[in-house]
Amino acid sequence: MDAVTNGKRGGGLSGSTLKLIAVAAMLVDHTGAALLGRMILTGVYRITSAGPVPVADPAALYRVYQCMRGVGRLAFPIYCFLLVEGFLRTGNARKYAARLGLFALVSEVPFDLAFKARSLEFHYQNVFFTLLLGLTALMALDWARSLEGFPNRIWQRGIRLAVSVAAVFVCCLAAHFLHTDYGARGILCIVILYLTCWNRRFQTLAGAAVFLWEIPAPAAFIPIAFYNGRRGLRLRYVFYAFYPVHLLLLYLVSFFLGFSQTAVFP
């Protein structure tokens, strides 16, 4: 499959630009959750030189919180799209999976500290685990397409379809029971973006449709529609490292503000 079918090579947005958009949206989202969320849950405070004091209009703070979480909904669809692009372009999917697995493990303690007020807990796992399971599903689908040696085409198509469905189901089941960020729905969204990658316009429309369950996530496909198929800046590990680093920093800020013992929803 051609990852840049119907893509614009001359202008548009590179992969690194899309990542920067996703990183910015994620930072806004997590700042709202880890800081404003804690302020709301701990009695609604604002920070002054004299210490934390009650906010005069807690409803206004909650509206800001909702807006920040809304902005954050743009991040995951972009990461899913770029995961599919990375899979289609990588020369070694296993190494790609190993990187995701490594950063999933590295990010878990910062993730739990930032949102769950504990150094380690297993009721909700960070998004790298979701991306890893999504990539595993894509690897299984690609392997199923290569299966041969059947009596006829009907058997071949039937076995390939059965293996593909079973692989996606197992990955969705794993995401559900591991309580990964976005869970089984995240895996299905990744798979749909992969199955529609043969046509960029159709993939964009399908992606926007499949993310309708989380408004305003479909808006992420506006910048995705301008993707030009180019990698852009080579900052792979900077983007990987940003996730655990910013979570740890948010935890430290909440710690110094006195809110770190309160758990919030990621």
Short mmCIF file of the C-alpha atoms (twelve columns), coordinates in Angstrom:
data_MODEL
# 
_entry.id   MODEL 
# 
loop_
_atom_site.group_PDB 
_atom_site.id 
_atom_site.type_symbol 
_atom_site.label_atom_id 
_atom_site.label_alt_id 
_atom_site.label_comp_id 
_atom_site.label_asym_id 
_atom_site.label_seq_id 
_atom_site.Cartn_x 
_atom_site.Cartn_y 
_atom_site.Cartn_z 
_atom_site.pdbx_PDB_model_num 
ATOM 1   C CA . MET A 1   0.000   0.000   0.000  1 
ATOM 2   C CA . ASP A 2   1.232   3.477   -0.792 1 
ATOM 3   C CA . ALA A 3   1.146   5.641   2.337  1 
ATOM 4   C CA . VAL A 4   1.053   8.834   0.320  1 
ATOM 5   C CA . THR A 5   -1.599  7.939   -2.211 1 
ATOM 6   C CA . ASN A 6   -3.442  11.107  -3.170 1 
ATOM 7   C CA . GLY A 7   -1.225  13.046  -0.759 1 
ATOM 8   C CA . LYS A 8   0.197   16.480  -1.570 1 
ATOM 9   C CA . ARG A 9   3.985   16.432  -1.778 1 
ATOM 10  C CA . GLY A 10  4.657   20.072  -2.573 1 
ATOM 11  C CA . GLY A 11  2.958   21.981  0.213  1 
ATOM 12  C CA . GLY A 12  0.878   20.990  3.176  1 
ATOM 13  C CA . LEU A 13  1.952   19.714  6.584  1 
ATOM 14  C CA . SER A 14  4.763   17.283  7.285  1 
ATOM 15  C CA . GLY A 15  4.605   14.448  9.778  1 
ATOM 16  C CA . SER A 16  6.661   16.399  12.312 1 
ATOM 17  C CA . THR A 17  4.276   19.362  12.024 1 
ATOM 18  C CA . LEU A 18  1.334   17.074  12.735 1 
ATOM 19  C CA . LYS A 19  3.225   15.711  15.734 1 
ATOM 20  C CA . LEU A 20  3.803   19.237  17.021 1 
ATOM 21  C CA . ILE A 21  0.068   19.933  16.733 1 
ATOM 22  C CA . ALA A 22  -0.685  16.720  18.614 1 
ATOM 23  C CA . VAL A 23  1.919   17.484  21.287 1 
ATOM 24  C CA . ALA A 24  0.527   20.991  21.816 1 
ATOM 25  C CA . ALA A 25  -3.043  19.673  22.083 1 
ATOM 26  C CA . MET A 26  -1.941  16.950  24.501 1 
ATOM 27  C CA . LEU A 27  -0.063  19.451  26.676 1 
ATOM 28  C CA . VAL A 28  -3.134  21.689  26.921 1 
ATOM 29  C CA . ASP A 29  -5.293  18.672  27.746 1 
ATOM 30  C CA . HIS A 30  -3.015  17.233  30.420 1 
ATOM 31  C CA . THR A 31  -2.415  20.640  31.990 1 
ATOM 32  C CA . GLY A 32  -6.161  21.064  32.298 1 
ATOM 33  C CA . ALA A 33  -6.558  17.600  33.819 1 
ATOM 34  C CA . ALA A 34  -3.558  17.550  36.156 1 
ATOM 35  C CA . LEU A 35  -3.720  21.156  37.385 1 
ATOM 36  C CA . LEU A 36  -7.159  22.687  36.831 1 
ATOM 37  C CA . GLY A 37  -8.820  19.345  37.534 1 
ATOM 38  C CA . ARG A 38  -7.063  19.137  40.879 1 
ATOM 39  C CA . MET A 39  -7.948  22.733  41.724 1 
ATOM 40  C CA . ILE A 40  -11.594 21.953  41.096 1 
ATOM 41  C CA . LEU A 41  -11.592 18.695  43.068 1 
ATOM 42  C CA . THR A 42  -9.752  20.157  46.046 1 
ATOM 43  C CA . GLY A 43  -12.195 22.983  46.610 1 
ATOM 44  C CA . VAL A 44  -11.528 25.213  43.613 1 
ATOM 45  C CA . TYR A 45  -8.477  27.305  44.316 1 
ATOM 46  C CA . ARG A 46  -6.340  29.809  42.498 1 
ATOM 47  C CA . ILE A 47  -2.723  30.422  43.384 1 
ATOM 48  C CA . THR A 48  -1.573  33.791  44.728 1 
ATOM 49  C CA . SER A 49  1.583   35.014  46.445 1 
ATOM 50  C CA . ALA A 50  -0.228  34.469  49.739 1 
ATOM 51  C CA . GLY A 51  -1.112  30.884  48.875 1 
ATOM 52  C CA . PRO A 52  -4.188  29.124  47.434 1 
ATOM 53  C CA . VAL A 53  -7.480  30.941  47.865 1 
ATOM 54  C CA . PRO A 54  -11.049 30.106  46.718 1 
ATOM 55  C CA . VAL A 55  -11.970 31.197  43.213 1 
ATOM 56  C CA . ALA A 56  -14.786 33.729  43.067 1 
ATOM 57  C CA . ASP A 57  -16.391 32.027  40.090 1 
ATOM 58  C CA . PRO A 58  -15.691 28.268  40.116 1 
ATOM 59  C CA . ALA A 59  -18.018 27.805  37.136 1 
ATOM 60  C CA . ALA A 60  -15.686 29.919  35.007 1 
ATOM 61  C CA . LEU A 61  -12.737 27.752  35.999 1 
ATOM 62  C CA . TYR A 62  -14.692 24.651  35.061 1 
ATOM 63  C CA . ARG A 63  -15.493 26.128  31.636 1 
ATOM 64  C CA . VAL A 64  -11.785 26.747  31.066 1 
ATOM 65  C CA . TYR A 65  -11.124 23.160  32.159 1 
ATOM 66  C CA . GLN A 66  -13.679 21.834  29.664 1 
ATOM 67  C CA . CYS A 67  -12.192 23.904  26.837 1 
ATOM 68  C CA . MET A 68  -8.695  22.606  27.583 1 
ATOM 69  C CA . ARG A 69  -9.910  19.001  27.637 1 
ATOM 70  C CA . GLY A 70  -11.729 19.648  24.360 1 
ATOM 71  C CA . VAL A 71  -8.530  20.864  22.716 1 
ATOM 72  C CA . GLY A 72  -6.850  17.689  23.913 1 
ATOM 73  C CA . ARG A 73  -9.277  15.509  21.953 1 
ATOM 74  C CA . LEU A 74  -7.374  16.487  18.796 1 
ATOM 75  C CA . ALA A 75  -4.197  14.677  19.862 1 
ATOM 76  C CA . PHE A 76  -5.152  10.993  19.786 1 
ATOM 77  C CA . PRO A 77  -6.571  10.905  16.212 1 
ATOM 78  C CA . ILE A 78  -3.336  12.492  14.950 1 
ATOM 79  C CA . TYR A 79  -1.227  9.959   16.834 1 
ATOM 80  C CA . CYS A 80  -3.341  7.130   15.399 1 
ATOM 81  C CA . PHE A 81  -2.920  8.459   11.877 1 
ATOM 82  C CA . LEU A 82  0.840   8.854   12.318 1 
ATOM 83  C CA . LEU A 83  1.079   5.358   13.787 1 
ATOM 84  C CA . VAL A 84  -0.444  3.975   10.593 1 
ATOM 85  C CA . GLU A 85  1.910   6.094   8.499  1 
ATOM 86  C CA . GLY A 86  4.861   4.903   10.549 1 
ATOM 87  C CA . PHE A 87  3.846   1.280   10.133 1 
ATOM 88  C CA . LEU A 88  3.501   1.649   6.369  1 
ATOM 89  C CA . ARG A 89  6.918   3.271   6.088  1 
ATOM 90  C CA . THR A 90  9.009   1.457   8.671  1 
ATOM 91  C CA . GLY A 91  11.634  -1.020  7.589  1 
ATOM 92  C CA . ASN A 92  11.293  -2.983  10.820 1 
ATOM 93  C CA . ALA A 93  7.886   -3.131  12.498 1 
ATOM 94  C CA . ARG A 94  9.272   -5.158  15.397 1 
ATOM 95  C CA . LYS A 95  11.741  -2.413  16.302 1 
ATOM 96  C CA . TYR A 96  8.911   0.092   16.023 1 
ATOM 97  C CA . ALA A 97  6.866   -2.010  18.450 1 
ATOM 98  C CA . ALA A 98  9.863   -2.348  20.775 1 
ATOM 99  C CA . ARG A 99  10.208  1.451   20.958 1 
ATOM 100 C CA . LEU A 100 6.534   1.852   21.767 1 
ATOM 101 C CA . GLY A 101 6.776   -0.866  24.400 1 
ATOM 102 C CA . LEU A 102 9.841   0.712   25.983 1 
ATOM 103 C CA . PHE A 103 8.239   4.141   26.259 1 
ATOM 104 C CA . ALA A 104 4.986   2.599   27.484 1 
ATOM 105 C CA . LEU A 105 6.926   1.175   30.432 1 
ATOM 106 C CA . VAL A 106 9.004   4.320   30.967 1 
ATOM 107 C CA . SER A 107 5.896   6.526   30.904 1 
ATOM 108 C CA . GLU A 108 3.765   4.501   33.305 1 
ATOM 109 C CA . VAL A 109 5.163   5.907   36.563 1 
ATOM 110 C CA . PRO A 110 5.000   9.570   35.376 1 
ATOM 111 C CA . PHE A 111 1.484   8.879   34.050 1 
ATOM 112 C CA . ASP A 112 0.311   7.422   37.372 1 
ATOM 113 C CA . LEU A 113 1.912   10.240  39.361 1 
ATOM 114 C CA . ALA A 114 0.428   12.935  37.135 1 
ATOM 115 C CA . PHE A 115 -3.123  11.610  37.244 1 
ATOM 116 C CA . LYS A 116 -3.523  8.952   39.915 1 
ATOM 117 C CA . ALA A 117 -1.380  10.470  42.696 1 
ATOM 118 C CA . ARG A 118 0.488   7.156   43.022 1 
ATOM 119 C CA . SER A 119 3.837   5.954   41.727 1 
ATOM 120 C CA . LEU A 120 2.256   2.858   40.195 1 
ATOM 121 C CA . GLU A 121 -1.290  1.588   39.762 1 
ATOM 122 C CA . PHE A 122 -2.883  -0.757  37.267 1 
ATOM 123 C CA . HIS A 123 -6.451  0.513   36.821 1 
ATOM 124 C CA . TYR A 124 -5.649  2.737   33.837 1 
ATOM 125 C CA . GLN A 125 -2.631  2.558   31.497 1 
ATOM 126 C CA . ASN A 126 -0.995  5.266   29.399 1 
ATOM 127 C CA . VAL A 127 -1.646  5.781   25.697 1 
ATOM 128 C CA . PHE A 128 1.613   4.157   24.580 1 
ATOM 129 C CA . PHE A 129 0.068   0.803   25.507 1 
ATOM 130 C CA . THR A 130 -2.898  1.585   23.254 1 
ATOM 131 C CA . LEU A 131 -0.605  2.517   20.381 1 
ATOM 132 C CA . LEU A 132 1.458   -0.637  20.950 1 
ATOM 133 C CA . LEU A 133 -1.640  -2.844  20.795 1 
ATOM 134 C CA . GLY A 134 -2.832  -0.946  17.732 1 
ATOM 135 C CA . LEU A 135 0.496   -1.546  16.030 1 
ATOM 136 C CA . THR A 136 0.307   -5.221  17.004 1 
ATOM 137 C CA . ALA A 137 -3.090  -5.421  15.304 1 
ATOM 138 C CA . LEU A 138 -1.654  -3.855  12.134 1 
ATOM 139 C CA . MET A 139 1.258   -6.309  12.144 1 
ATOM 140 C CA . ALA A 140 -1.206  -9.185  12.490 1 
ATOM 141 C CA . LEU A 141 -3.358  -7.858  9.642  1 
ATOM 142 C CA . ASP A 142 -0.310  -7.523  7.426  1 
ATOM 143 C CA . TRP A 143 0.781   -11.065 8.296  1 
ATOM 144 C CA . ALA A 144 -2.717  -12.433 7.607  1 
ATOM 145 C CA . ARG A 145 -2.618  -10.905 4.112  1 
ATOM 146 C CA . SER A 146 0.504   -12.938 3.323  1 
ATOM 147 C CA . LEU A 147 -0.972  -16.329 4.256  1 
ATOM 148 C CA . GLU A 148 -0.852  -18.771 1.341  1 
ATOM 149 C CA . GLY A 149 -1.013  -22.491 0.527  1 
ATOM 150 C CA . PHE A 150 -4.787  -22.999 0.613  1 
ATOM 151 C CA . PRO A 151 -6.794  -25.216 -1.785 1 
ATOM 152 C CA . ASN A 152 -8.506  -22.303 -3.512 1 
ATOM 153 C CA . ARG A 153 -9.169  -18.555 -3.293 1 
ATOM 154 C CA . ILE A 154 -12.337 -18.976 -1.243 1 
ATOM 155 C CA . TRP A 155 -10.428 -20.847 1.470  1 
ATOM 156 C CA . GLN A 156 -7.599  -18.334 1.278  1 
ATOM 157 C CA . ARG A 157 -9.879  -15.338 1.672  1 
ATOM 158 C CA . GLY A 158 -11.860 -17.027 4.423  1 
ATOM 159 C CA . ILE A 159 -8.800  -17.937 6.474  1 
ATOM 160 C CA . ARG A 160 -7.235  -14.518 5.998  1 
ATOM 161 C CA . LEU A 161 -10.449 -12.826 7.100  1 
ATOM 162 C CA . ALA A 162 -10.846 -15.110 10.121 1 
ATOM 163 C CA . VAL A 163 -7.260  -14.554 11.248 1 
ATOM 164 C CA . SER A 164 -7.591  -10.784 10.765 1 
ATOM 165 C CA . VAL A 165 -10.819 -10.557 12.751 1 
ATOM 166 C CA . ALA A 166 -9.416  -12.764 15.512 1 
ATOM 167 C CA . ALA A 167 -6.226  -10.691 15.775 1 
ATOM 168 C CA . VAL A 168 -8.094  -7.391  16.018 1 
ATOM 169 C CA . PHE A 169 -10.506 -8.894  18.537 1 
ATOM 170 C CA . VAL A 170 -7.641  -10.120 20.743 1 
ATOM 171 C CA . CYS A 171 -5.944  -6.701  20.649 1 
ATOM 172 C CA . CYS A 172 -9.231  -4.967  21.499 1 
ATOM 173 C CA . LEU A 173 -9.797  -7.430  24.318 1 
ATOM 174 C CA . ALA A 174 -6.301  -6.783  25.670 1 
ATOM 175 C CA . ALA A 175 -6.856  -3.020  25.561 1 
ATOM 176 C CA . HIS A 176 -10.148 -3.437  27.391 1 
ATOM 177 C CA . PHE A 177 -8.840  -5.649  30.196 1 
ATOM 178 C CA . LEU A 178 -5.608  -3.691  30.583 1 
ATOM 179 C CA . HIS A 179 -7.655  -0.472  30.793 1 
ATOM 180 C CA . THR A 180 -5.443  1.349   28.317 1 
ATOM 181 C CA . ASP A 181 -6.178  4.951   27.410 1 
ATOM 182 C CA . TYR A 182 -9.058  4.930   24.869 1 
ATOM 183 C CA . GLY A 183 -9.326  1.140   25.233 1 
ATOM 184 C CA . ALA A 184 -10.762 -1.068  22.497 1 
ATOM 185 C CA . ARG A 185 -12.237 1.901   20.641 1 
ATOM 186 C CA . GLY A 186 -8.734  3.260   20.146 1 
ATOM 187 C CA . ILE A 187 -7.607  -0.025  18.577 1 
ATOM 188 C CA . LEU A 188 -10.580 -0.071  16.211 1 
ATOM 189 C CA . CYS A 189 -9.899  3.519   15.141 1 
ATOM 190 C CA . ILE A 190 -6.287  2.628   14.309 1 
ATOM 191 C CA . VAL A 191 -7.403  -0.422  12.319 1 
ATOM 192 C CA . ILE A 192 -9.947  1.594   10.332 1 
ATOM 193 C CA . LEU A 193 -7.328  4.215   9.454  1 
ATOM 194 C CA . TYR A 194 -5.084  1.394   8.236  1 
ATOM 195 C CA . LEU A 195 -7.784  -0.325  6.180  1 
ATOM 196 C CA . THR A 196 -8.645  2.954   4.423  1 
ATOM 197 C CA . CYS A 197 -5.074  4.168   3.830  1 
ATOM 198 C CA . TRP A 198 -5.286  3.264   0.119  1 
ATOM 199 C CA . ASN A 199 -7.041  6.600   -0.492 1 
ATOM 200 C CA . ARG A 200 -6.115  9.652   1.574  1 
ATOM 201 C CA . ARG A 201 -9.437  11.471  1.084  1 
ATOM 202 C CA . PHE A 202 -11.476 8.410   1.990  1 
ATOM 203 C CA . GLN A 203 -9.197  7.727   4.964  1 
ATOM 204 C CA . THR A 204 -9.707  11.287  6.220  1 
ATOM 205 C CA . LEU A 205 -13.493 11.038  5.930  1 
ATOM 206 C CA . ALA A 206 -13.553 7.570   7.519  1 
ATOM 207 C CA . GLY A 207 -11.320 8.758   10.343 1 
ATOM 208 C CA . ALA A 208 -13.498 11.774  11.073 1 
ATOM 209 C CA . ALA A 209 -16.567 9.525   11.087 1 
ATOM 210 C CA . VAL A 210 -15.104 6.866   13.367 1 
ATOM 211 C CA . PHE A 211 -14.076 9.478   15.947 1 
ATOM 212 C CA . LEU A 212 -17.558 11.002  16.158 1 
ATOM 213 C CA . TRP A 213 -17.957 9.306   19.547 1 
ATOM 214 C CA . GLU A 214 -15.600 11.922  20.999 1 
ATOM 215 C CA . ILE A 215 -16.366 15.463  19.936 1 
ATOM 216 C CA . PRO A 216 -14.365 17.503  18.890 1 
ATOM 217 C CA . ALA A 217 -11.875 14.764  17.915 1 
ATOM 218 C CA . PRO A 218 -13.028 14.661  14.238 1 
ATOM 219 C CA . ALA A 219 -11.611 18.191  13.837 1 
ATOM 220 C CA . ALA A 220 -8.145  16.620  14.015 1 
ATOM 221 C CA . PHE A 221 -8.663  15.430  10.450 1 
ATOM 222 C CA . ILE A 222 -8.581  19.008  9.179  1 
ATOM 223 C CA . PRO A 223 -4.781  19.290  9.597  1 
ATOM 224 C CA . ILE A 224 -4.445  15.597  8.675  1 
ATOM 225 C CA . ALA A 225 -6.114  16.399  5.335  1 
ATOM 226 C CA . PHE A 226 -3.164  18.696  4.569  1 
ATOM 227 C CA . TYR A 227 -0.530  16.053  5.281  1 
ATOM 228 C CA . ASN A 228 2.008   16.045  2.448  1 
ATOM 229 C CA . GLY A 229 3.516   12.603  3.026  1 
ATOM 230 C CA . ARG A 230 6.863   13.962  4.182  1 
ATOM 231 C CA . ARG A 231 8.570   13.143  7.478  1 
ATOM 232 C CA . GLY A 232 9.731   16.676  8.251  1 
ATOM 233 C CA . LEU A 233 12.073  17.268  11.185 1 
ATOM 234 C CA . ARG A 234 13.824  14.151  12.461 1 
ATOM 235 C CA . LEU A 235 12.900  14.445  16.127 1 
ATOM 236 C CA . ARG A 236 11.624  10.912  16.750 1 
ATOM 237 C CA . TYR A 237 12.995  10.481  20.266 1 
ATOM 238 C CA . VAL A 238 12.186  14.058  21.257 1 
ATOM 239 C CA . PHE A 239 8.514   13.333  20.590 1 
ATOM 240 C CA . TYR A 240 8.729   9.995   22.396 1 
ATOM 241 C CA . ALA A 241 10.444  11.530  25.430 1 
ATOM 242 C CA . PHE A 242 8.095   14.490  25.639 1 
ATOM 243 C CA . TYR A 243 5.276   12.262  26.897 1 
ATOM 244 C CA . PRO A 244 6.845   11.011  30.150 1 
ATOM 245 C CA . VAL A 245 8.789   14.240  30.722 1 
ATOM 246 C CA . HIS A 246 5.792   16.578  30.554 1 
ATOM 247 C CA . LEU A 247 3.753   14.245  32.777 1 
ATOM 248 C CA . LEU A 248 6.490   14.257  35.389 1 
ATOM 249 C CA . LEU A 249 6.716   18.047  35.237 1 
ATOM 250 C CA . LEU A 250 2.953   18.399  35.676 1 
ATOM 251 C CA . TYR A 251 3.127   16.143  38.722 1 
ATOM 252 C CA . LEU A 252 5.944   18.234  40.198 1 
ATOM 253 C CA . VAL A 253 3.968   21.451  39.652 1 
ATOM 254 C CA . SER A 254 0.918   19.935  41.361 1 
ATOM 255 C CA . PHE A 255 3.186   18.722  44.182 1 
ATOM 256 C CA . PHE A 256 4.607   22.177  44.845 1 
ATOM 257 C CA . LEU A 257 1.112   23.656  44.684 1 
ATOM 258 C CA . GLY A 258 -0.116  21.138  47.241 1 
ATOM 259 C CA . PHE A 259 -2.560  19.270  44.967 1 
ATOM 260 C CA . SER A 260 -0.556  16.150  44.132 1 
ATOM 261 C CA . GLN A 261 -2.436  13.782  46.475 1 
ATOM 262 C CA . THR A 262 -5.693  14.156  44.530 1 
ATOM 263 C CA . ALA A 263 -6.371  11.728  41.676 1 
ATOM 264 C CA . VAL A 264 -7.927  13.036  38.463 1 
ATOM 265 C CA . PHE A 265 -9.172  11.471  35.233 1 
ATOM 266 C CA . PRO A 266 -6.501  11.487  32.471 1 
# 
